[in-house]
Amino acid sequence: MTLAIGQAVPNFSATATGDLAVTLSELKGRQVVIYFYPKASTPGCTTEGGDFRDRKADFDAANTVILGVSRDGLRAQENFKAKQAFNFELISDKDEAICKLFDVIKLKKLYGKEHLGIERSTFLIDANGKLAREWRGVKVKGHAQEVLEAARALHASD
């Protein structure tokens, strides 16, 4: 099943940093940015997370929650968040349930070898829990700003 723009995103619960349980339905009334990244503490993922961190006040002003997701364990996520001073929560999706829901596990090549990994992707969910925008195969540079502009536009249309 692939999520489509305008479709309600199925509810999910997950363990996040800060010893939190994140449940999508509990965020209703707020927009949600869920960004998937391949691996904590790697250069591209650090840059991307920092770009979201640096724009958090602007996302807050647009009534938008930011959540980062990778297959890393909770300890790796906690360390990544602390080291980079991320001001939003990171979800540990070791069982890939959320990754599969958003269809972000793809065949990737690294040093000539193929493996399954997370395709860098971002999703914007509206305040009613429907998928509003998606970005797949994301290039980090300028991405957080583009997502912020989409969140602002969506919030303004509410």
N, C-alpha and C positions, 0 to 999 in steps of 0.2 A: 504494500500500500504506500503510495506517495501522497504526501499532503499537497493540496492545491490552494492557490491564493483564494481567499474568501471562505475557505473551509474551517470549521471549528477544529482546533488542535486537541486531540485526545488528552484527557487529564493524565498527569504522571506525578509521581513523588520520587524524590532522590535525596541522597545524603550530600550535604554541602559543607564547605568550610565554616568555621565558627560553630561547629556542632549543631548545625541547623538541618531540619528536614524541609526541603522546598517542595511545595505542592502547587502545580500550575493553577488549579481552580481557586486557591487562596489568594492569588495575585489578580483576580478579576477586578476590574475597575482601574487597573494600571496597565500601561503598555509594557511588553516584555521583549527585550533583546536577548536572544540566546545565540551565543557565538561558540562554534566548535573549533577547537584547535588540536593539532596532532600530538604535541607533547610539551608538558610543563618544563620551564627553564631552558628552552631552546631559543635561539636568536629571534626567529620570526614570531614565535608565540609570545616572547617577552615584549617585543615591540608592539604587537597588536594589543596585548593586555594593557600596556602603558598608555597607548592611544585612547583606549576606553577609559582608563583611570583618569587621565587628564581632562576628559570631557564629562565626567560623572555629574558635576553640578548642572551642566547643560541638559543632560539626560533627565536628571531629577526635575528640572524646570519643565520638561516636556512630559512629566508624569510617566517616566519610563524606567523600569528596573533592568539592570544589566546582570546577566548570568553567563559565566564561561563554563564550557564543558569539555572534558577530555576523558580518555580511558585511564588516566593516571589514578593511583590510589589516593586516599584521603590525605595521608601523610605528605606525599609529594605535592598535592594541591595546597595544603596548609603552608608548606615551606615556600612554595612559589608565590603564594599570596603575600606572605610576610616579607620575603626578600624584596619583592617589587612594590610593596606598600599598596597593593590593590585595595580599593575601597568598595568592592563588590564581592559577591560570593562566587566560588568555583565549585562545580559539581563533579564528583567522582562517578564516572559511568563505566566501571570495570566490566559489568555484564553487558554493556553496549545497548541496553534497552532504549535509552533516549536517542542514541546514535542511530539505531535501527528505525525508530519512530520517524526521524527526520531524514532517513536514507543518506547518511553521510559517510558510511563505510564503503570505501572504493578500493579497487586494485591500483596500487601505486608501484612505481619503480624507484629503487634506490641502489645506486652502484651496480646497475644491471640486473638486480634481483627484484622479483615481484613479491609484494606482500599486501595484505589488507591493512588499511589505515584510514584515519579520518581525513576526509577532504575538507580543507578549511572552508567553513560555511557559516553564514549568519542568517537568522530569521527574526523578523519583527512581527510580534503578535499584538493585535489591537486590544483595547480595554475590554472587549467582549469575548476574548479568547479565540478570535479567528486569525488565521495567518494573513498578514497584510502584505509582507514583502519577503523575498528571499534572495540571498546572494550565494552562489556556489562557485567553487574554484577561486576563492578570494585572493587577491593580491593585497598585502598588508598596507602598503603606502596609500594614505588618503581614505582608507576604508572606514575607519571609525567616524570620520567627519561625514562621509556619505550616509552612513546609518543614522547619525544624529540628525541630519537634514531631513531624512525620511520620517524619523520619529517626531520631529517638530511639525512637519506638514500633516502627519496623521493626527497629532494632538490638536492642531488648529482646526481640523475638520470635524472634530468630535462635537 
